[in-house]
Amino acid sequence: MKKLTKTKSFLAVACALAMAPVVSAQQPAGAPAGAAPAPAEKKFYEDLIKTPIVPQRSAAEIQNDLKTAQDNMKEADKAISGAQARIKEADGWIATNKKDMDAQKAKRDAANKEKREADKITLEGQLKQMDLVDQYLKKTKDIRSTELDFAKSQKELVGAQIKAYQSEAELNKKAEAIKSAGPDSLSKTVTDAAQASEATLKLMKTMAEKNEDMLGQMKKLADRRIDLVQARNKLLTQDRINDYAAGLKKK
């Protein structure tokens, strides 16, 4: 969230409206008859009690954050759909490579049965490379599955943000209502605002928890990418390196 700005406490306003000078029921001993009683001494903690727990932000600032979160919700939905499509694509690659490996195993078994030792060795070498490709494809799918989990965690975070900002906006309205509340409605208006403050804080806590979940998924995604890099390094034959370098020169 953006940096919160300090504003006048709505509770302070309420207390200013509600509190009249305190008059003692009894006059101090020795005071002249008819003398006004001394006001009660204000305790040091009174201002602290009236300090807002949720620092009040402007309505415009809250609405800006709310709109950003609503836009991010659309992007999160797109990310989820994209990740799901990429997982299906990876499944297709894995299935195709498995068919190729099964065919390669059949050729190797035939060479072994027919005592064609040279062919068998060649086919086994090719099969090992195909197995490395299989591992690479499966780790690619792992990344895309983790990307899906990450996108889902982003959506949950954005959903929590929307609820928190909506609650904060409602809290602002209740705080402003205190300023115009009459004597008959002041107590209820202040109570409503205090309850709204608690509800907003609970939603902010949920938002923080969802953010932690998203960061955990981000860490998992980094781990899966490290795994993929390590799997790819095993496939970097000289021919592939040369082909990769040639492709860069064409760009």
C-alpha positions in Angstrom: 0.0 0.0 0.0 1.0 3.6 -0.5 2.4 5.6 2.4 -0.4 6.4 4.8 -0.9 10.1 5.7 -1.7 11.4 9.2 -5.0 13.2 9.7 -7.1 14.4 12.6 -8.5 11.5 14.5 -12.2 11.0 14.1 -12.3 9.9 17.7 -10.7 13.1 18.7 -13.5 15.0 16.8 -16.1 12.9 18.5 -14.7 13.5 21.9 -14.5 17.2 21.2 -18.2 17.3 20.4 -19.2 15.0 23.3 -17.1 16.2 26.2 -18.3 19.2 28.1 -16.5 20.7 31.1 -16.5 18.3 33.9 -18.3 19.6 37.0 -17.7 18.1 40.4 -20.8 17.0 42.3 -19.3 18.5 45.5 -17.3 21.6 46.1 -13.8 21.2 47.5 -13.5 21.6 51.3 -12.9 25.1 52.3 -14.2 26.6 49.0 -16.3 29.7 49.2 -20.0 29.2 48.9 -21.2 29.4 45.3 -17.6 29.2 43.9 -17.3 27.1 40.6 -15.7 23.7 41.2 -12.2 23.1 39.7 -12.2 21.1 36.5 -10.9 17.6 36.7 -7.3 17.3 35.6 -6.9 15.8 32.1 -4.9 12.5 32.2 -1.8 12.2 30.0 -3.3 9.1 28.2 -6.5 10.7 27.0 -5.1 12.0 23.7 -3.5 8.6 23.1 -6.8 6.8 23.5 -8.3 9.1 20.9 -5.5 8.6 18.4 -6.7 6.7 15.3 -5.5 3.1 15.0 -6.0 3.2 11.2 -4.4 6.4 10.0 -7.0 8.1 7.8 -6.3 8.5 4.1 -8.1 10.6 1.5 -11.0 9.1 -0.4 -9.1 9.8 -3.7 -6.1 7.9 -2.5 -8.2 4.9 -1.4 -10.2 4.9 -4.7 -6.9 5.0 -6.7 -5.6 1.9 -4.9 -9.0 0.2 -5.3 -9.0 0.8 -9.0 -5.5 -0.5 -9.4 -6.4 -3.7 -7.5 -9.5 -4.2 -9.7 -7.3 -3.8 -12.8 -4.8 -6.3 -11.3 -7.7 -8.8 -10.8 -8.2 -8.8 -14.6 -4.5 -9.4 -15.2 -4.5 -12.2 -12.6 -7.3 -14.0 -14.5 -5.3 -13.7 -17.8 -2.2 -15.1 -16.1 -4.2 -18.1 -14.8 -5.7 -18.8 -18.2 -2.3 -18.4 -19.8 -0.6 -20.8 -17.3 -3.3 -23.4 -17.8 -2.8 -23.3 -21.6 1.0 -23.6 -21.2 0.6 -26.7 -18.9 -1.5 -28.4 -21.6 1.1 -27.5 -24.2 3.9 -29.1 -22.0 1.7 -32.2 -21.5 1.6 -32.6 -25.3 5.4 -32.3 -25.6 5.9 -34.9 -22.9 3.4 -37.3 -24.6 5.1 -36.9 -28.0 8.6 -37.4 -26.6 7.3 -40.6 -24.7 6.1 -42.0 -28.0 9.5 -41.3 -29.6 11.2 -43.0 -26.6 9.0 -46.0 -26.8 9.8 -46.4 -30.5 13.5 -45.9 -29.8 13.4 -48.6 -27.1 11.8 -51.0 -29.5 14.6 -50.4 -32.0 17.2 -51.0 -29.3 15.6 -54.2 -28.2 15.4 -55.4 -31.7 19.2 -54.6 -32.2 19.9 -56.5 -29.0 17.9 -59.5 -30.1 19.6 -59.6 -33.5 23.0 -59.2 -32.0 23.7 -55.9 -33.8 25.9 -54.6 -31.1 27.0 -51.4 -32.8 23.4 -50.4 -33.6 22.5 -51.2 -30.0 25.2 -48.9 -28.6 24.2 -46.1 -30.9 20.5 -46.5 -30.1 21.2 -46.6 -26.3 23.2 -43.4 -26.6 20.3 -41.7 -28.4 17.9 -43.0 -25.9 19.9 -41.4 -23.0 19.6 -38.1 -24.8 15.9 -38.5 -25.2 15.6 -39.3 -21.5 17.4 -36.0 -20.7 14.9 -34.2 -22.9 12.1 -36.0 -21.1 13.4 -34.7 -17.8 13.7 -31.2 -19.3 10.1 -31.2 -20.6 8.8 -32.4 -17.2 10.7 -29.7 -15.4 9.2 -27.2 -17.9 5.8 -28.4 -16.9 6.8 -28.1 -13.2 7.6 -24.4 -13.9 4.3 -23.8 -15.6 2.4 -25.5 -12.8 4.2 -23.3 -10.3 3.4 -20.3 -12.5 -0.3 -21.3 -12.2 0.0 -21.5 -8.4 1.7 -18.1 -8.4 -1.0 -16.5 -10.5 -3.7 -17.9 -8.2 -1.9 -16.5 -5.2 -1.7 -13.2 -6.9 -5.5 -13.3 -7.5 -6.1 -14.1 -3.9 -3.9 -11.2 -2.8 -5.7 -8.8 -5.1 -9.1 -10.0 -3.8 -7.9 -9.3 -0.3 -6.7 -5.9 -1.3 -10.1 -5.0 -2.9 -12.0 -6.0 0.3 -9.5 -4.1 2.5 -9.7 -0.9 0.4 -13.5 -1.1 0.2 -13.6 -1.4 4.0 -11.2 1.5 4.4 -13.4 3.6 2.2 -16.4 2.8 4.4 -14.5 3.6 7.5 -13.7 7.0 6.1 -17.4 7.7 5.6 -18.2 6.7 9.1 -15.4 8.8 10.5 -16.7 11.8 8.5 -20.2 11.2 9.8 -19.0 11.8 13.4 -18.3 15.5 12.6 -22.0 16.2 11.8 -23.5 13.8 14.3 -26.0 15.3 16.8 -26.1 14.5 20.5 -28.7 11.8 20.1 -26.7 9.9 17.4 -23.1 10.7 18.4 -22.5 7.6 20.6 -23.8 5.2 18.0 -21.9 7.0 15.2 -18.6 6.7 17.2 -19.3 3.0 18.0 -20.0 2.3 14.3 -16.7 3.9 13.3 -14.8 2.0 15.9 -16.3 -1.3 14.7 -15.5 -0.4 11.1 -11.9 0.3 12.2 -11.6 -3.2 13.7 -13.1 -4.8 10.6 -10.7 -2.9 8.3 -7.7 -3.9 10.3 -8.7 -7.6 10.1 -8.9 -7.3 6.3 -5.5 -5.6 6.2 -4.1 -8.6 8.2 -5.6 -11.0 5.7 -4.1 -8.9 2.9 -0.7 -9.2 4.5 -1.1 -13.0 4.9 -2.0 -13.4 1.2 1.1 -11.3 0.3 3.2 -13.8 2.3 1.6 -16.7 0.4 2.4 -15.0 -2.9 6.0 -14.5 -1.9 6.2 -18.2 -1.0 5.0 -19.1 -4.5 7.5 -16.7 -6.0 10.3 -18.5 -4.1 9.1 -21.9 -5.4 9.0 -20.5 -8.9 12.7 -19.4 -8.6 13.6 -23.0 -7.3 11.8 -24.6 -10.3 13.6 -22.3 -12.7 17.0 -23.3 -11.1 16.0 -26.9 -11.7 15.2 -26.2 -15.3 18.5 -24.5 -15.9 20.4 -27.4 -14.4 18.4 -29.8 -16.7 19.1 -27.7 -19.7 22.8 -27.6 -19.0 22.9 -31.4 -19.4 21.5 -31.0 -22.9 24.0 -28.3 -24.1 26.0 -30.4 -26.5 28.5 -28.6 -28.8 26.1 -28.8 -31.7 23.4 -27.1 -29.7 25.8 -24.4 -28.5 26.9 -23.7 -32.1 23.3 -23.6 -33.3 22.4 -21.2 -30.4 25.4 -18.9 -31.2 24.5 -18.9 -34.9 20.9 -17.9 -34.0 22.1 -14.9 -32.0 24.3 -13.7 -34.8 21.3 -13.5 -37.1 19.4 -11.2 -34.8 
